[in-house]
Amino acid sequence: MIHFILARNNSNTIKKYLGKRGRSIASVIRIIYYDDLKELLNLKTSAIIFSDFDRLNSFQLEEVKKIFTQIKVKYPQLILINDPSKVKLRFELLKQLKKTGINNYDVFRSIEPLVNLSYPVFLREENNHTGALSELIYDFKSLEKNILALNLQGYPTKNLLAVEYANVVTTGGIYKKYSALKVMDNIYPRQLDYNMHWMVKSNICFDTYPVEDYLKEFEIYMNENPHKDWLDQIFNIAGIDYGRIDYGVYEGKPIVWEINLNPDYGNRKRNRVEQQKELVDRIRDEFHVKLLNKFSEIDAHEDTHIELEISERVLKTMKTSNLVLFWEKFHNLYKTKKPIFQKLVRFVRAFSLVIAQFLLFVLKSFGYSPLRNSKSQP
């Protein structure tokens, strides 16, 4: 039996997979929620995969580190995946990759003095996968306006990152996003997406990009795994044994966007023209066969009966507050693919920018700035 430990409000990723492509292994996969760790007090399992560290607050993360260590010391034969004391989350990882020269762009917390930004930048959450929350920003005044607009939408400044923009556009005006999945010692190419917009979330319409070119590149990427050694290096730096990396290629060199510890497995419906459907479906089927075989291999290890000591205080600490649950439900609207909600989100963001512009005009005379640590900026 394999157990996934994850956040209750982020469990659809694995649940949807087990209900569709992963039905053959659904009987050997179980989910344990961080806010209900009582199952760890008495459990038989062959492997435990820890994920969703970015969904925990600092106190909860410290407790999870202690629990992981307790299991590792008492049951060294058990397969434990993703050590929370080694995993680097988004901000720490991107800072490290910039420092070592692997990435060519930097990232800053918005509560820090933003005096060394290289524009353009965009804003995103530090510990969520909502993607870019702004368009590209080209100067400090626009940065202030966008920060305030996001504050009005419910995003605290302390949760926002200012990310320098790395332009990976091709000569044909196409942006590419590569994805690969790591499961222990295996790295599997996952997806290659194209878009006309710099924020690549899904494939472009193929009336603007030759289908034949896409099919050739997609097949080479999925079959040859051309960045395998580089990917292995990045996952080692990040301390991650299970997760999906999203990355681009800048001037022939791969650069990292992020690593998701609780990825989906391609349950989204994608618009595909007929001539690419057969090849793409075959390649994706091959990926899922490899993934299912890997999970079956992990499950084949002998189960270990574990008994842990977790105090009531710790169990209480791991409970998710109602405020956090409300926040997650509310902001899930920002991630929905439903057209009506997407239109609503675009309207709210545009309206918030107008209101933010007005408020800054009025409040600047009183010395107000949503970026108080960066007042020295021009």
C-alpha positions in Angstrom: 0.0 0.0 0.0 1.2 3.5 -0.9 0.1 6.5 1.1 0.1 10.1 -0.1 0.1 12.7 2.6 -1.3 16.0 1.3 -3.6 19.0 2.0 -7.3 18.2 2.0 -8.1 21.2 -0.2 -5.6 20.1 -2.8 -6.5 16.4 -3.2 -8.2 16.5 -6.5 -5.0 15.9 -8.4 -4.5 12.3 -7.3 -8.2 11.6 -6.8 -9.0 12.5 -10.5 -6.1 10.3 -11.6 -7.2 7.3 -9.6 -10.7 7.7 -11.0 -9.5 7.7 -14.6 -6.1 6.8 -15.9 -4.9 5.4 -12.6 -7.9 3.1 -11.9 -5.6 0.0 -12.1 -3.7 1.1 -9.0 -6.6 2.8 -7.1 -6.7 -0.2 -4.7 -3.1 0.3 -3.6 -3.2 4.1 -3.1 -4.5 5.8 0.0 -4.7 9.4 0.9 -3.9 10.8 4.4 -4.7 14.5 5.0 -2.4 16.7 7.0 -5.3 17.8 9.2 -6.1 14.2 10.1 -2.8 12.4 10.8 -4.3 10.0 13.3 -4.0 7.3 10.7 -0.2 7.4 11.2 -0.6 6.2 14.7 -1.2 2.7 13.5 -0.6 2.0 9.8 0.6 -0.7 7.3 2.3 0.7 4.3 5.0 0.1 1.8 5.7 3.8 1.0 4.7 7.2 2.2 4.9 10.2 -0.2 4.9 13.6 1.5 3.6 16.5 -0.6 2.0 20.0 -0.3 4.6 21.5 2.0 3.7 24.9 0.5 0.2 24.5 1.9 1.5 24.3 5.4 2.3 27.2 7.8 5.7 27.3 9.4 4.5 25.6 12.7 2.8 22.8 10.7 5.9 22.3 8.6 8.1 22.0 11.7 5.8 19.3 13.1 5.8 17.4 9.7 9.6 17.4 9.8 9.6 15.8 13.2 7.1 13.2 12.1 9.2 12.4 9.0 12.3 12.0 11.1 10.4 9.8 13.6 9.3 7.4 10.9 12.8 7.4 9.3 14.5 6.5 12.5 12.1 3.9 13.7 11.4 2.2 10.3 14.5 2.7 8.1 13.3 -0.1 5.7 10.2 2.0 4.7 10.2 4.0 1.5 9.9 7.7 2.5 9.6 10.2 -0.4 10.2 14.0 -0.1 12.0 14.8 3.1 10.5 18.1 4.3 13.8 19.1 5.9 15.6 18.9 2.5 12.9 20.2 0.1 13.4 23.7 -1.2 10.1 25.5 -2.0 9.6 28.0 -4.8 11.3 31.1 -3.4 14.3 29.3 -1.8 14.8 27.2 -4.9 14.6 30.0 -7.4 17.0 32.1 -5.3 19.5 29.2 -5.2 19.2 28.6 -9.0 19.9 32.3 -9.7 22.9 32.3 -7.3 24.4 29.3 -9.0 23.8 30.6 -12.5 21.4 27.9 -13.6 18.6 30.5 -13.9 19.1 33.8 -15.6 16.4 35.6 -13.6 15.8 36.5 -10.0 12.8 36.6 -7.7 12.0 38.8 -4.7 9.4 38.8 -1.9 7.2 41.9 -2.2 7.7 42.8 1.5 11.4 43.2 0.8 13.1 46.4 -0.5 12.6 46.1 -4.3 15.6 48.1 -5.3 17.4 45.6 -7.5 14.6 44.4 -9.8 15.3 44.0 -13.5 12.1 44.9 -15.3 9.8 43.6 -16.7 8.5 41.5 -13.8 5.2 39.8 -12.9 3.5 39.0 -9.7 2.5 35.6 -8.4 1.8 33.9 -5.1 4.8 32.4 -3.2 3.1 29.2 -2.1 0.3 28.6 -4.6 -0.1 27.4 -8.2 -2.3 30.2 -9.5 0.2 31.3 -12.1 0.9 34.9 -12.9 -1.5 37.3 -11.2 -0.5 40.3 -13.3 0.6 41.1 -16.8 4.2 42.2 -17.3 5.1 45.2 -15.2 7.7 47.7 -16.6 8.3 50.2 -13.8 8.0 50.8 -10.1 4.8 52.9 -10.3 3.1 50.1 -12.2 4.4 47.6 -9.6 2.8 49.6 -6.8 -0.5 49.8 -8.6 -0.5 46.0 -9.3 0.4 45.2 -5.7 -2.4 47.4 -4.4 -4.9 45.9 -6.9 -4.0 42.4 -5.7 -4.4 43.6 -2.1 -7.9 44.7 -3.0 -8.6 41.2 -4.4 -7.5 39.6 -1.1 -3.9 38.8 -1.8 -1.7 40.1 1.1 1.6 41.7 0.0 3.5 39.2 2.2 2.3 36.4 0.1 3.4 37.9 -3.3 6.6 37.4 -5.3 8.0 39.8 -7.9 9.5 37.5 -10.5 11.8 38.8 -13.2 10.7 37.9 -16.7 12.8 35.6 -18.8 11.8 35.9 -22.4 11.8 32.4 -24.0 9.9 33.4 -27.1 11.0 31.8 -30.3 11.5 33.5 -33.6 8.0 32.5 -34.6 6.5 34.2 -31.6 5.8 31.0 -29.8 6.4 30.3 -26.1 7.2 26.7 -25.0 6.7 25.1 -21.5 8.3 21.8 -20.8 7.2 19.5 -18.0 8.7 16.4 -16.5 7.8 14.2 -13.5 10.1 12.6 -11.0 9.2 9.5 -9.1 12.1 8.5 -6.9 15.0 7.5 -9.3 13.0 7.9 -12.5 12.4 11.1 -14.5 9.6 11.0 -17.1 9.0 13.7 -19.8 5.4 14.8 -19.1 4.3 17.4 -21.6 5.3 20.1 -24.1 2.9 23.0 -24.3 2.9 25.9 -26.8 1.2 29.3 -26.6 1.3 32.7 -28.2 1.2 34.3 -24.7 4.2 34.3 -22.3 2.1 32.7 -19.6 1.9 29.2 -21.0 -1.0 27.2 -19.5 -2.1 25.1 -22.5 -1.6 24.5 -26.2 -2.2 27.1 -28.8 -4.6 26.9 -31.7 -2.8 25.2 -34.5 -3.9 27.5 -37.2 -1.0 29.7 -36.1 1.6 27.0 -35.6 2.3 24.0 -38.0 0.9 20.8 -36.5 3.7 18.8 -38.1 6.3 20.9 -36.3 4.6 20.4 -33.0 4.2 16.7 -33.4 7.8 16.2 -34.3 9.1 18.3 -31.3 6.6 16.6 -28.9 7.6 13.1 -30.0 11.3 13.8 -29.7 10.9 15.4 -26.2 8.7 12.6 -24.9 10.8 9.7 -26.4 14.3 11.0 -26.0 14.1 12.9 -22.6 16.8 15.4 -23.9 17.2 17.2 -20.6 17.4 14.2 -18.3 20.8 14.9 -16.8 19.9 18.6 -16.2 16.6 17.6 -14.7 18.3 15.2 -12.3 20.6 18.0 -11.2 17.7 20.3 -10.5 15.7 17.8 -8.5 18.8 17.0 -6.4 19.3 20.7 -5.7 15.6 21.0 -4.8 15.8 17.9 -2.5 12.7 16.5 -4.3 12.1 12.8 -5.0 8.5 13.2 -6.2 7.1 16.2 -8.1 6.6 17.8 -11.5 9.0 20.5 -12.8 7.9 23.2 -15.3 10.7 24.8 -17.3 11.6 26.7 -20.4 14.6 27.0 -22.7 16.4 30.4 -23.0 19.1 30.7 -25.7 19.5 26.9 -25.8 19.8 26.6 -22.0 17.0 25.1 -19.7 15.8 27.4 -16.9 13.4 26.5 -14.1 9.9 28.0 -13.6 8.8 25.9 -10.6 8.4 22.4 -9.1 5.0 21.2 -8.0 5.0 18.6 -5.2 1.4 17.6 -5.8 1.0 17.6 -9.6 -1.9 16.6 -11.7 -1.5 13.9 -14.3 -3.0 15.5 -17.4 -6.7 15.2 -16.6 -7.5 18.5 -18.5 -9.3 18.2 -21.8 -7.2 19.7 -24.6 -8.4 20.8 -28.0 -6.6 18.7 -30.6 -6.9 18.6 -34.3 -7.5 15.1 -35.8 -4.1 14.6 -37.3 -2.3 15.0 -33.9 -4.8 13.0 -31.8 -3.5 9.5 -32.7 0.2 10.2 -32.1 -0.4 12.4 -29.0 -2.7 9.8 -27.4 -0.2 7.0 -28.1 2.7 8.9 -26.5 0.6 9.9 -23.5 -0.6 6.3 -23.1 3.0 5.2 -23.0 3.8 7.8 -20.3 0.9 6.5 -18.1 2.0 2.9 -18.5 5.5 3.8 -17.3 4.0 5.8 -14.3 1.6 3.0 -13.4 4.4 0.5 -13.5 6.5 2.6 -11.2 3.8 2.9 -8.6 3.3 -0.9 -8.9 7.0 -1.4 -8.3 6.9 0.8 -5.2 3.8 -1.0 -3.9 5.6 -4.4 -4.4 7.9 -3.6 -1.4 6.8 -5.4 1.7 4.4 -3.5 3.9 5.7 -2.1 7.2 3.5 -1.8 10.3 4.2 1.6 11.8 3.2 3.0 15.1 3.9 6.6 15.9 3.6 8.9 18.8 1.8 12.1 17.8 0.4 14.2 20.6 -3.0 15.9 20.7 -1.2 19.2 20.5 0.4 18.3 17.2 -2.8 16.9 15.8 -4.5 20.2 16.7 -1.7 22.2 15.2 -2.2 20.4 11.9 -5.9 21.3 11.7 -6.7 23.7 8.9 -8.3 26.9 10.1 -11.7 27.9 8.7 -10.2 31.1 7.4 -7.7 29.2 5.3 -10.4 26.9 4.0 -12.5 29.9 2.9 -9.5 31.5 1.3 -8.7 28.4 -0.7 -12.3 27.9 -1.9 -12.7 31.6 -2.8 -9.4 31.7 -4.8 -10.1 28.4 -6.6 -12.4 30.5 -8.7 -9.3 32.2 -10.1 -8.0 28.9 -11.3 -11.1 27.5 -12.8 -11.3 26.8 -16.6 -15.0 27.7 -16.8 -15.3 30.6 -19.3 -17.9 32.5 -17.2 -15.6 32.6 -14.2 -12.5 33.4 -16.4 -14.4 36.4 -17.7 -15.4 37.4 -14.2 -11.7 37.1 -13.0 -10.5 39.3 -15.9 -13.2 41.9 -15.0 -12.3 41.9 -11.3 -8.6 42.3 -12.1 -9.1 45.1 -14.6 -11.5 46.9 -12.2 -9.1 46.5 -9.3 -6.3 48.2 -11.3 -8.6 51.2 -11.9 -9.4 51.5 -8.3 -5.8 51.0 -7.3 -4.7 53.8 -9.6 -7.2 56.2 -8.1 -6.3 55.2 -4.5 -2.6 55.7 -5.1 -3.3 59.2 -6.7 -5.2 60.2 -3.5 -3.0 58.5 -0.9 0.5 59.3 -2.3 0.2 62.8 -0.9 0.0 61.3 2.6 3.2 59.2 1.9 1.3 55.9 1.5 2.8 53.1 -0.5 1.8 49.4 -0.7 5.5 48.7 -0.8 6.6 50.4 2.4 10.1 48.9 2.3 10.7 50.4 -1.1 9.9 54.0 -0.7 13.3 55.0 -1.9 12.4 53.9 -5.4 11.8 56.7 -7.9 
